[in-house]
Amino acid sequence: MDVTGGPRDQSSGAGHGPGAQTDGPSGDYGDPVSEQTQQRTTPAGRRVVVVGAGMAGVQTAVALREQGFTGTVTLIGAEPHPPYDRPPLSKAVLLGKADGAAFDVDFAALGIELRLGEEVRAVRPADHEVDTASGPVPYDALVLATGAEPIRLPGTEDVPGVHLLRTLDDAERLRPVLADQRDVVVVGAGWIGAEFATAAREAGCAVTVVEAADRPLAGALPAEVAAPMTGWYADAGVVLRTHARVARVEPGTVVLDDGTRLPAGAVVVGVGARPATGVLTGSGIALGAHGEIVADDRLRASAPDVHAVGDCASFPSARYGERLLVHHWDNALQGPRTVAADILGEAPVAYDPVPYFWSEQFGRFVQYAGHHAGADTFLWRGDPAGPAWSVCWLRGGRLVALLAVGRPRDLAQGRRLIEAGAAMDPALLADHARPLKAATL
């Protein structure tokens, strides 16, 4: 997980998915429209442009239609592929079990214009236009859903056999690596590194993971929580080398800073991601310390008529008392409803979700909810040497975060308790035989 200001690459319980329909009277685009919705719809001539065709962008476009927007909606994506979901890339697509992960959305029926394979080159808020290769695109409301971009390993740009895993094309390029069972070196023992290593071992590849820190997930979890996960690598037949830095990558070889040479039929770099906001240079839109768009609690950027949602934006959390930058699928799923409501003038509730994500690695299902940076109490539920256990973080006696390994019920109950701000009895909470909800005061 990457929640800046505290500890990835995800719950669908937050509502309908893209294009989901319910029974009810039909509007112009096939979405259910009540009489109240019809009364609050915006003028038909209003134009919304959404930049970014990932989960956040697609969900924003769909939410606008579901909430009754009747103006034009244009979705601009840099990739030529139909918009797709990213989590399957490190699993089913990579292993050849699926050819893609396109969203099940009928954009034409919803009246959403797709402009794919088109990069936005600049944003000009003063003129209410974005610049593309084919010319300027005017807007009345702009939604920036540009996502995040993977951090590259310096000096490897022109070295053959070095891969990232962020896009569908990245996954397609890696398929033959796994199919041919090549020796693979993964740089970075974070969430994406562990997920790729899991898939590579399933395909029969020899895998070595190189991590500069002393443990996996060093930037995401405290040492005592990440420690049990170290053994997962060896159990799966993966060689994990910590305290190891890459000096350089040569064709077929990774050279570490101590001179060790690791054979590598392929190198996969998973050392993090940063907000993809380079296009905003010169726009005047305020960016934060991590290069992210600084949004308010309605996900509005600093420029008029501009919103930002998903991996590219941070937002103030009243629950945690700090600004959060959340690089996870669930944030891209939830935020668009707030954006759409604000564009429609509905005065949405302040955006302050409980961050959530999941990861499948080495035969284990790992889930995390909350934000543990400000916690003052930490306790275990179950034996971390076993197959199923949880970790709880409290602040002022209230549950603020939970990590669950093979305990989905703990996660589900814990997430609701975090949302409710429930006070907990630490002694009861540590009893893993009790339901989590039985530990409330």
C-alpha positions, 0 to 999 in steps of 0.5 A: 500500500502507498498512503503517503503521510503514513503506510497497492496495488481494493472492496467493491462494497462501495456501490455499483461498478462501472456501467451498473444499472438498477431498475427505474425510469430511464434517462437519455443514456439508459441510466435511472433518473428520478423526478428529483434528478431530472429537476437538478440536471445541468444545462445540456450544453455544459462540457465535462472533459475527463483526462485519464481513462483508468478506473478513476476517469471511467468511474467519473464519466459513468457517475456523471451519467448515473447522477443525471448529467446531460451535457457532453462527457469526453474521456481522454486516454493516452493508451490506444486500448479500450479502458481497462482495470489494472489489478488483473495485469499482475495476475490473470493477464500476466499469466495468459489466463486473460487477454485483457481487463476491459471495463464492461461499460457501453460508453456509446450507450452512455453518451460518453465520447472516447478519445483514446491514444491521445495525450494531453500536452498541457492544461490551460485553466485560464482558457478552460482548455486542454491541449492535445496533439489534435488541437485544443479541447474546451471544457466547462468542468475538467477532471484530472484522473491521470493516475500514477507512473512507475519510477524507473531504475536510473540508467536502465532506459536503453537496456534490453530486458528491463520491464515495468508493470503498470500498463496492458502493454507492459503485461503483454511484453512480460508474458513471454518472459514467464512462458519461457520460464526465464530467470527473473530479477525483481528490483523492489520487495513492495506490493507489486514486486511480491505480486509479480514474483508470485506470478513468476514462480507460478509460471516456473521461473527462477526468481530473485528479489533485490531490496535495498532495505532490510525487509520487504514492504519497508516503506509501507509497514512497521518492521515487526509487521513486515518481518513474518512476510520475509519467510513467505519468499523462501516458502515460495522458492523465491530468493530474497536479497535485502540490504542489496542495491543495484549498481547497474544493469547489463544485458542479461545481468544485474550487478549489485553494489557489492559486485555480485552478478545475478543472471537475469533473463528479465528484470522487473522494476517495482520501486514505487510510483509517483503522481502523473502530473507532468502535464500540469507544468505551467498550469498554475494548479497547485501541487504537493510535496510528492508532485500530486494535485492538492485537492480539497475535501470535495476533490476540487483542485486550486484552479476554478472548475477543475477536480482531481481524483485517484492516484494523482491527487491528495485530499485532507482527511478529517478522520486522520488529521492529515492530507492523504495520497492514496495509490489504490484501486478503491480510492479510484472507485470511490472518489468519482462519486464525490466529483460527479456530485460536486460538478452537479452542484449537489454539495456532496459530503466531504470526501474522507474514506477509510483507505483500503487495498488488497494484495494476493501474494505467495498463496496469501490474501492480504488486506489493509484498511485505514491509516496507521501512521498516528497510532499509539497502540499496536497489537496482534490477533493470532500467530504471525507464524501461522497462515492467518493473523491480523494486526490492529492499530489504535489511537486514543483507544479507537481502531484506526487501521487493520492488516489482515492475512487470511482473515477477511472477516476481521477486515470487513468488521474492522473497516466498519469499526474504523468508519464508525470511530468505535472505541475498543477494549485492547484485551478483547481485541487481542483475542483472535477467537473473538469476532472483532466487533465483540471487542467494542466498548 
